Amino acid sequence: MGRTFARNDFPFDMHFIMCYTYLCVKEALMKKRNLTVSLPYPLVNRAKEMAVREDRSLNDYVRKAIEEKIDRSSGYAKARERQLARLERGLALGTKGRSPAGRDDLHERK
């Protein structure tokens, strides 16, 4: 089935978990690791400005930038675009754009 969690396993109220999907719970339990990075001052200043424009912390902004770079290199972005294009085109249902029956026929009361 899955791991059972005790209430004290979480740094927040259990009610919070019930409102979100498994993905959010997984992220909440994911361990983080600090990383020291040396960057030129102009780059840090530009990153701070961009983070402020997006109403995010610098830490969150840098984390998201790294995630996006990894996703792009792993093919995730291409796959996502391909699937979104399929959604736009839609699926051929064999109706050639016409409804096989009228609204009244479909909703006929017996």
C-alpha positions as CSV (number, residue, x, y, z in Angstrom):
1,M,0.0,0.0,0.0
2,G,2.3,2.8,1.1
3,R,4.1,4.2,4.0
4,T,2.1,5.2,7.0
5,F,3.0,8.6,8.5
6,A,2.6,9.8,12.1
7,R,1.4,13.3,12.7
8,N,4.8,14.4,14.0
9,D,6.5,13.3,10.8
10,F,5.3,16.5,9.2
11,P,6.4,20.1,10.0
12,F,2.9,21.3,9.3
13,D,-0.7,20.4,10.1
14,M,-2.0,17.1,8.6
15,H,-5.1,19.0,7.3
16,F,-2.8,20.7,4.8
17,I,-1.8,17.5,3.2
18,M,-5.4,16.4,2.6
19,C,-5.9,19.5,0.4
20,Y,-3.2,18.7,-2.1
21,T,-2.1,15.9,-4.3
22,Y,0.5,13.2,-3.7
23,L,3.0,15.3,-5.6
24,C,2.9,18.1,-3.1
25,V,3.2,15.7,-0.2
26,K,6.2,14.1,-1.9
27,E,7.8,17.5,-2.4
28,A,7.2,18.4,1.3
29,L,9.0,15.2,2.3
30,M,11.9,15.6,-0.1
31,K,15.1,16.3,1.6
32,K,17.0,19.4,0.6
33,R,20.7,20.1,0.5
34,N,22.4,23.4,0.8
35,L,24.8,24.4,-2.0
36,T,27.3,27.2,-2.1
37,V,27.7,28.8,-5.5
38,S,30.1,31.6,-6.4
39,L,28.6,34.0,-8.9
40,P,29.7,37.4,-10.2
41,Y,28.0,40.3,-8.6
42,P,26.3,41.5,-11.8
43,L,24.7,38.1,-12.3
44,V,23.4,38.0,-8.7
45,N,22.0,41.5,-9.1
46,R,20.2,40.6,-12.3
47,A,18.9,37.4,-10.7
48,K,17.6,39.3,-7.7
49,E,15.8,41.8,-10.0
50,M,14.2,38.9,-12.0
51,A,13.1,37.2,-8.8
52,V,11.5,40.4,-7.5
53,R,9.6,40.8,-10.8
54,E,8.2,37.3,-10.4
55,D,7.5,37.9,-6.7
56,R,9.8,35.0,-5.7
57,S,12.7,34.6,-3.4
58,L,16.2,34.4,-5.0
59,N,16.5,30.8,-3.7
60,D,13.3,29.8,-5.4
61,Y,14.2,31.7,-8.6
62,V,17.6,29.9,-8.9
63,R,16.0,26.5,-8.0
64,K,13.4,27.0,-10.7
65,A,16.0,28.0,-13.3
66,I,18.0,24.9,-12.6
67,E,14.9,22.7,-12.8
68,E,14.0,24.3,-16.1
69,K,17.4,23.8,-17.5
70,I,17.4,20.1,-16.5
71,D,13.9,19.6,-17.9
72,R,14.9,21.1,-21.3
73,S,18.0,19.0,-21.5
74,S,16.1,15.8,-20.6
75,G,13.5,16.3,-23.4
76,Y,10.7,17.1,-21.0
77,A,10.0,20.4,-22.7
78,K,9.8,18.8,-26.2
79,A,7.4,16.1,-24.9
80,R,5.3,18.7,-23.2
81,E,5.0,20.8,-26.4
82,R,4.3,17.7,-28.4
83,Q,1.4,16.8,-26.1
84,L,0.0,20.3,-26.0
85,A,0.0,20.4,-29.8
86,R,-1.9,17.1,-29.8
87,L,-4.5,18.6,-27.5
88,E,-4.9,21.6,-29.8
89,R,-5.4,19.3,-32.9
90,G,-7.8,17.1,-31.1
91,L,-8.5,13.5,-31.9
92,A,-10.3,12.1,-35.0
93,L,-13.5,10.7,-33.8
94,G,-14.8,9.7,-37.2
95,T,-17.5,12.4,-37.3
96,K,-15.6,14.7,-39.7
97,G,-16.6,17.6,-37.5
98,R,-20.3,17.0,-37.6
99,S,-22.4,15.7,-34.9
100,P,-23.9,12.2,-35.7
101,A,-27.2,13.1,-34.0
102,G,-28.9,16.3,-33.1
103,R,-29.2,17.7,-29.5
104,D,-32.8,16.7,-29.2
105,D,-32.1,13.1,-30.3
106,L,-29.3,12.8,-27.8
107,H,-31.4,14.2,-24.9
108,E,-34.7,12.6,-25.8
109,R,-36.7,11.7,-22.7
110,K,-38.5,8.4,-22.6
